[in-house]
Amino acid sequence: MAAALVTGAVSEAATGGRVSAAPDTVTDFVYVSGAGSSHIEGFAVTESGRLRPIPGAEVATSFGAATLRPSVVKRTLYALGAVPNPAVFVYRIGDDGGLTRIATVKLPAARTGGAPAPIGVSVSPTGSSMAVVYGPHPQGGGLIQGFSLDDRGIPTARGAARPVSSLPIPTAAPLPQSVFSPDGENVYVSQYMSGGIGRFDVRRDGSLSPAREVESGPLAAVNPTFTPNGKFLYTAAEGRPGIGAYRVSGSGRLTQLAGSPFAPQGLVPHGISIAPNGKFLYAPDALGNSTWGYRIGADGRLAPLPGAPYPGRPSPVMSGQNWVTGDGSRLVTVDILGTQDAPHSTLRSYRIRKDGSLVRVPGGVSSSLIGSIGSTIVPAQN
């Protein structure tokens, strides 16, 4: 069932003879956390692209929850908290987008002295597995821990935490980030300092194999993201600004594409998102306060969309992450910073044309969060 309407059609009698606009249905929920805050906020996205806060979706976490990921299958949201006690906070997503905490799971690999801090969480599209990455280790490198998810979406650690790469620890990733393949059979970890991406098998019980191989790539790679068909994987390469691009074999092995990273002048990406049809990729420019759009070719190569880059807010707010709605018709961008007069993070939206180009929707919505580096989107309908 669809979520409640933001604005419903009203009779002429109720409006003094004026006929109201057509209903503006809520289609998606966007959740945002802040590195300098200790709570999550939720926002409804409507068919017109308008944004509004969701009552009941402002909930507490520990300080500095930097990663949010959902299980669309189980209607749960996972927030990773590091201070004071590392844990994963699990929330039930209500029909109206409100959040209810159903579990707080302590992280086992963080209990030993000198262990790296948890910095990222990912959830399999099948809703059966979860992974948490840790870093940096005092001697460099990082770890990844596999989890199973029960019928309610509660995680249980499985097997040993694995080094994030087969490279020597001092040259491995101090800031690893992970993503599951669409079929949930592999999890991949981007390695910030070395630029590689390691692949791990996901076992039936949720535990992970040692790293199978590491494919080289551009330095400072973050936010690895798959096309829906699982044929290509992309990363935001902050060190050599651009978009890293990889072909995925039937076995799950990666091969970097010729021309990668794809880098228009001035692009410094952070988060990236891909349309549900697999044809378009969007990358916010953290320094240019704009958003780049690309067409994804049949071979995985990227070509800029007409009119790119698309302007955001004029002030230096650092466009950080963006999300395409479930029907592929709108894009929501989350700024990392605010302005001197309004220091909190702001969300804005765009309409996506048939050719993938963007048209800015007027207005936006402000949060009470500081440093919004964690966000995610969830369809309002199953």
N, C-alpha and C positions, 0 to 999 in steps of 0.2 A: 504494500500500500504506500502511496506517495506521502511524503511529509506534508505538514500543514502548509497552507498558502500564506505567503508573506502579505499579499493584498488580495482580497477576494472581490469578486464582482458584487456590487451592491445595487439594490433596486432603485428605480427612479424616485419612489416615495421617500426612501431613506436619505436621499441626497437632494431633496427639494427640486426634483425634475431633471437633475443632471445625471447622466449615465456614466458610471465609473469605468476605468480602464479594465481590460481583460485580466483575469487572475494571473498572478506571477508566482508560479509554483517553485518551491524549493526542490532542487535536483541533487545537490551535493552538500557535504559538510567539510569545511576546512578547519583543521586543528593546528594550533601554533603554541610553541613553548619558547622560553627565553633563556639564554645563557646567563643573563643577569637577573633572572626572576625565579620564583619557586612555585609556579602554577601553569596550567594550560588554559587557553581560551579557545572557544569554538565559534565558527561563523557559518551562517547559511548562505549558499549561493543559489540565486534564482534563475529562471529561464532567461530573464532580461540581462543577467550578469550583475545584478545588484547584490550587495553584501550587507549582512546585518548580524550582530551578536546573537548567539543562541542562549536563551535562558537555561540555566542548569548545566552549562558546558564550561563554566569556569571552576576548575578543580585544582586542589593542591598536589604538588609533587615535592621531591626534594629540590634543593637549590641547584640550578644549572642543568636542568633536563635538556640535553642538547639534541636528542633524537626522538622522534615519534614515528611509529609505524603501525598500520592497522592490519587486522585480518578481516577482509571483506566477507569471507565465508562465515566466520564465527561472530561477526559484528563486535569485535573487541579492538581496543586501542592499547598500544604498549608505549610507555614512556620510560626512558632510561635515566635514572638519577644516580649521581656519583657522590654527593655531599649531603649529610655527613656519613650515611651508610649506603654503599652501593646496592642498588636494587632495581628491579623492573616493576613498575606500577601497571596493573592491568585494570582496564575500565570496560564496562559494558556500554555499547553505543545504543541509546534509545531510539525509538522511531522518530522522535523530534530532534535528534542530535545531541540530547543531553547525555552526560557521562556519569556513571556510577562505578566507584572503585570496587572491584570484586576480589582482588588479591594484591599482595605486596611480596615479591619473591626476592630473597637475598641472593646475591651472586656468588657462587662458590669460589670461582677463581680469583676473587678479589680479597679473600680472607687472609692470605699469607703475607707476611711482612715484605715490603719492597715490590709487591706485585703491581703490574700496570693497572691504571684506572679504566673502568668501562667507558667507552666513548661512542659506541654505535650499536644499534640493534636492527635486525632485519627479520622478516616473517615470510615464510613460503606462501605463494599464491594458493596452494592447496589447503592451507590452514593447519598443517600437521606438524610443522617444524619452525624453530626460531634459532637465530644465531646472535651472539653478542661478541663484539670485538673489543679488545683491550689494548691500551697503549698510552704513552710510551713506557717501555720498561726502563729501569735505571741504566741498564747497559745498552739500550736501544731495542728496536723490534717491537713486536706485539703478539697477541694471542687471539684465537677465536674459539668459542665454546658453543657446542651444539646443544639444543634443547628439543624435547618433544612437547606438543601441545595436546592437552586432553580435550574432551568434548566441550568443556566450558571455555577452552582457550587458555587454561592455566599452564605455564611452562614448568618442566622438570629437566634439570641438567642431565645430559647423557654423555658418557665417555669422557675422555681426557680433553683438556684445552690444548689446542694445536698451535705451534708457531705459525705465523701468518705467511711464511714463505720458506722455500728451501735454500734461500740465500743466507750467508752468515748474518747473525743477529745484528751486528752494528750497522749493516747496510740495508736492513729490512725496514718495514714501515713503522714510523712512530705514531702515525695517525691513520690506522687502517679503517676502511669502510667496506661494508659487505652488501651483497644482493643475491637473492636466489634466482635461479633460472625459472622460467614460466612453468616448467613441469615439476619443479621442486626437487629435482634429482641432483643438482649441483649448487654450491654456493661459491661466490667469487669475492675476493678481497682485494681492493685497490691499495697500493702501497705507495704512500705519499713521497717518501724520499727517493726510493729506487725507481719509481715510475712503473713497476710491474703490476700484473694482476695474477694472483694465485687462485687455483681452482681446487675445491675439495668435494669429494663425493659425500652426499647425504645418505646415511644408512637408514634402514627401515625404522630403527628405534630412535632416530633423531641425532645420533652421534655422528661425528665427522671423521673422515679419513685424514691421514697426513696430506699435505699439499701434493697434488699430482704433478703439476708443472706450473711454471711462472712465465707468462708472456710479457715481453718488454713493452714499454709504452712511454708516453710523455710524462715528465716529472710533475709532481704535486697533483696527482689524479684523485678526484673526489667524486662522490655521488654516482657510482656505476649504475647504469639503467639499461634494461633490455627493451627491444621492440616486442610487441605482444606475441609475435610468432616465434620468438626465441632465436631468430637467425643472426641478429646483430646486437652488440653491446657497445654502449657509449659511456665516456667519462668526461667530466669537466676538468680540464687540465689547467690548473692555476699557475704552474711554474713556467710552462711554455704555453702561453695563453692560447686556448683553442679547445676543440672537442676531439678527444681520442676516440677512434672507431675500430671495431674488431668484428671479424666474421666468426661465427660459432659453428663448429663441425658437429656432425651427428653424435660424436662421443662427448661433446662439451668442450673440446679444446678450442682456444682462441688463436686467431691470427690477425695481427694488426693490418688494417687496410692501407693500400698505397695512398699517399696524400695525407695520412693522419699525422698530427692533429690538424683538423680543418680550422683555420684561424683567420677570420677577417680582421682588418686593422683595428686595434683598440679593444678587442673583446677580452675581458677577464671574467670567465664564467665561474659560477659556484654550483648552483643546482641546475639540473636539466630535467625536462619532461618530454614525453613522447605521446602523440595523439593515439587514441584507441585504434584507429585505422592503420597505424604504423607508417604513415606517409610523411608526418611532420615532426620535427624536433625543435624545442624552444629552450633557449639559454639566456638567463638574465645576465647583463653586464654589470658586475659589482661596482666598477669604477665609473662607467658611463651612464648609470641610472636609466638604462634602456633594456630592451629585450630583443635578442636576435632570433630569427626563425629560419629553419632550413627545410628543404624538401629532401627526404631520404630516398635515394635511388634504388633501383632493383639490386644493385651491387653493394648497397650500404653506404656509398659515398654521399657526401652532403653538398647541397647547393643552396645559397641564400635565397629566401623567399622574396617576392616583390615587395619593395618598400622597407625592407629590413635595414637597420634596426628600428624598432618601434619605440617612441619616446615614453618615458615614465614620468616620475615627479621631477621637477627641475632642480630641487635641492639635493645635496650629497647624502642620499639615504642608503646607498649600497643595496641595490636589488640583489636578493640572495637566492630565493628559491621560487619556482613556479610549478603550477599543477594544471593539467588539462582535465576538464570535467568529464564525467562518464560517457556523455553522449558526443564528446569531441567538439562542442560548439563554443566553448568559452575557455579562457585561460586566466588563472588567478595568480598574481605575483605577490610575494611576501617580502617586504623590505627588511633588511637586517637592522638598520638604524632609523631613528627619526631625525628631526631637525633640532636646532638650538631652542626654538620656541615650543616645539612639540617633540620631546625626545623619545617617545615610544614608537614601536614598529607599526607600520601601516600596510593594509592590504588594498590592492586595486585589481581591476579585471579588464579583460579585452574580449571582444567578440571575434571568433575565428571564421574567416570567410572560406568559401569552398576551395580556393587556391592555397589556403593555409595562412594567408596574410592576416594581420591583426588590426582591429579597430578599437581604440580605447573607449571603455564605458565611462561616462562622466562620474565623478565622485570617487568614493572609496570609504574605508572604515578604519579607524584607529583602534589599536589595542592598548593595554596597559603594560605590555611586555617590553623588556630591554634586551636588545641583542637577539633577535629571533632567528636563530640558525637551525631550529628544528620545526618542521611542519609536515603535514600530509593531507591527503584528500580522501574522502570516502563517499561513494554514491549513497543518496538518500533512499534508494530502492534496491532491494536484493535482486 
